[in-house]
């Protein structure tokens, strides 16, 4: 405090001398002020600026959190829609097939496994097109039968009371049968019921049992039936 008083005194003394030297009228003595009293509004301005800064920081942090949350929330959806991720649980078994660097063949939980494929029997009634979309939605396609052994395996798992769409159709309506996976249609490996295919207006195929005998039957594509999905085994 002593230094502040001395400084004030010296200042006023110098101002008095300057006034005398210039022969100007003496100015009224000024009140002694300290640096803290020179601008009473300064602390309030500083506090207001600090509050505004903190408010902007809080808003920015909140916006960043919202953006981060949205991205994290959307990520699982994107993965589920990816072609690589469809099933959370797999059932695996040691495989005797030669798959480089991989010794386990896996199918999704509750699917039927063969040597190379996995099958799922769907009891969701849909037309042929919707049935194929449903299979594609889980990384599969409608059933494609290439061997007699595969045919027998599937029959043993089906309920004789129902019919099941498979991946055989005539999309061009020219009776040129095509598999959904682009496999060649081999007439020597087909299992049509006697007299089938019959009606020229029936361009899709399902499996059903007639007199306790399983076989293929062509039918209108708009009919609602169950279906069988197929996918290749996953090797780990």
Buried (B, 14 or more C-beta within 10 A) or exposed (E): EEEEEEEBEEEEEEBEEEEEEEEEEEEEEEEEEEEEEEEEEEEEEEEEEEEEEEEEEEEEEEEEEEEEEEEEEEEEEEEEEEEEEBBEEBEBEEBEEEEEEEEBBBBBEEBBBBEEBBBBBBEEEBBBBBBBEBBBEBBBBBBBBBEEEBBEBBBEEBEEEBBBBBBBBBEEEEEEBBBBEEEEEEEEEBBBBEEBBEEEEBBBBBBBBEEEEBBBBBBEBEBEBBBBBBBBBBBE
